[in-house]
Amino acid sequence: MYNYILSIHIIFVVCWMAGLFYIVRLFIYHTEAQDKPDPDRTILSKQFEIMERKLWYIIAVPSMVLVLAAGITMLCLAPVWLQQPWMHIKLAFVVGLIIYHFICQNKMKQMAKGIFTWTSTQLRIWNEVATLFLFAIVFLAVLKNAVNWIYGIVGLVLLSVILMSAVKIYKYYRTKK
């Protein structure tokens, strides 16, 4: 039974992460559409709002609920995992990812009201935050080791620097054209 629940958990983690990555990509396009003249801006904004809403409520939210339900079920089936230090750290990252999820939801609602507070570059950087959560959670789940936590932090910092540098380099070449 545990392996079936684990399989469901992994499948819906993939779906949830796909939703989180794509929603922020839509935010970027939606934000950049605000620089277009009317009627293009209005048409694009309405289309992005539809796409964001469908992605969010049909894919991202149900996937998150199923991930959490499967995760809780696995912990009920194998409560020994809760005694492991790596699991505490993994669950802290999961809480961070849930907070990220709801910040994205809030951002989507703001944009639907015509409130655009982040630039497309800031949104590109924001998109990489989910990548950091994903790396941390997967490595903790696979390696099941919190002892090498320092190495993990150093690795995440290096990954962050690489991702942020890639965003800046992309912006440089995009604005150079």
C-alpha positions in Angstrom: 0.0 0.0 0.0 2.8 2.4 0.9 4.4 2.2 -2.5 1.1 3.0 -4.2 0.7 6.1 -2.1 4.3 7.0 -2.8 3.7 6.7 -6.5 0.7 9.0 -6.3 2.7 11.4 -4.2 5.5 11.6 -6.8 3.1 11.9 -9.7 1.3 14.8 -8.2 4.5 16.5 -7.0 5.5 16.6 -10.7 2.1 18.1 -11.6 2.2 20.6 -8.8 5.7 21.8 -9.7 4.7 22.0 -13.3 1.8 24.2 -12.3 4.0 26.4 -10.1 6.7 26.8 -12.8 4.2 27.6 -15.5 2.0 30.0 -13.5 5.0 32.3 -12.9 5.9 32.0 -16.6 2.4 33.2 -17.3 2.8 36.0 -14.8 5.9 37.1 -16.7 4.1 37.2 -20.0 1.1 38.9 -18.4 3.3 41.6 -16.9 5.1 42.1 -20.2 1.8 42.5 -22.0 1.2 45.6 -19.9 3.8 47.4 -22.1 1.7 46.7 -25.2 -0.6 49.4 -26.7 -4.4 48.8 -26.5 -6.3 46.8 -27.7 -3.4 44.3 -27.6 -2.9 44.8 -23.8 -6.5 44.3 -23.0 -6.9 41.2 -25.2 -3.6 39.6 -23.9 -4.5 40.4 -20.3 -7.9 38.8 -20.5 -6.4 35.7 -22.1 -3.6 35.4 -19.5 -6.2 35.7 -16.7 -8.2 32.8 -18.2 -5.0 30.7 -18.6 -3.8 31.5 -15.1 -7.1 30.8 -13.5 -7.5 27.4 -15.3 -3.9 26.3 -14.6 -4.2 27.3 -11.0 -7.6 25.8 -10.1 -7.6 22.8 -12.4 -3.9 21.7 -12.0 -1.9 23.4 -9.3 -4.3 23.5 -6.4 -5.7 19.9 -6.8 -2.2 18.6 -7.3 -1.0 20.4 -4.1 -3.9 18.9 -2.2 -3.2 15.4 -3.5 0.5 15.8 -2.7 -0.3 16.8 0.9 -2.9 14.0 1.3 -0.5 11.4 0.0 2.4 12.7 2.1 0.3 12.7 5.3 -1.0 9.2 4.5 2.6 8.0 4.1 3.5 9.5 7.4 0.6 7.7 9.0 1.6 4.4 7.4 5.3 4.9 8.4 5.3 7.2 11.5 9.0 6.3 12.0 9.9 8.9 9.3 8.8 11.6 11.8 11.7 10.6 14.1 14.3 11.3 11.4 16.0 14.7 11.4 16.1 14.9 7.6 12.3 14.6 7.5 11.9 17.6 9.8 14.0 19.7 7.4 12.2 18.3 4.4 8.8 19.2 6.0 10.1 22.7 6.7 10.9 23.1 2.9 7.5 21.7 2.1 5.9 24.4 4.3 8.1 27.0 2.4 6.8 25.6 -0.9 3.2 25.9 0.4 3.8 29.5 1.3 5.3 30.0 -2.2 2.1 28.5 -3.6 -0.1 31.0 -1.8 2.1 33.9 -2.6 1.6 32.9 -6.3 -2.1 32.7 -5.8 -2.1 36.2 -4.2 0.0 37.5 -7.2 -2.6 36.0 -9.6 -5.4 37.7 -7.9 -3.6 41.1 -7.9 -2.9 40.8 -11.6 -6.5 40.0 -12.3 -7.3 43.4 -10.6 -4.7 45.1 -12.7 -2.1 45.4 -10.0 1.4 44.7 -11.3 4.0 45.2 -8.5 6.8 43.0 -9.8 8.8 43.4 -13.0 9.3 40.5 -15.4 12.9 40.2 -14.1 11.7 40.0 -10.5 9.2 37.3 -11.6 12.0 35.4 -13.4 14.0 35.4 -10.2 10.8 34.4 -8.2 10.4 31.4 -10.6 13.8 30.1 -9.5 12.7 30.0 -5.8 10.5 27.1 -6.6 13.5 25.4 -8.2 15.5 25.8 -5.0 12.6 24.3 -3.0 12.4 21.4 -5.4 16.1 20.6 -5.2 16.2 20.8 -1.4 13.1 18.5 -1.0 14.2 15.9 -3.6 17.8 15.7 -2.3 16.5 15.3 1.3 13.9 12.7 0.3 16.4 10.7 -1.7 19.5 10.9 0.4 17.6 10.9 3.7 20.5 12.7 5.4 20.4 15.8 7.4 24.0 15.4 8.7 25.5 16.9 5.6 23.2 19.9 6.0 26.1 22.4 5.6 27.0 20.9 2.2 23.3 21.1 1.2 23.1 24.8 2.2 26.4 25.5 0.3 25.0 23.7 -2.7 21.7 25.6 -2.6 23.5 28.9 -2.3 25.7 28.0 -5.3 22.7 26.9 -7.3 20.9 30.2 -6.4 23.9 32.2 -7.6 24.0 30.2 -10.9 20.2 30.6 -11.4 20.3 34.3 -10.6 23.3 34.8 -12.9 21.4 33.0 -15.7 18.4 35.3 -15.2 20.6 38.4 -15.4 22.5 37.1 -18.4 19.3 36.4 -20.2 18.0 39.8 -19.4 21.1 41.4 -20.7 20.9 39.6 -24.1 17.1 40.2 -24.2 17.4 43.9 -23.7 20.4 44.1 -26.0 18.4 43.2 -29.1 
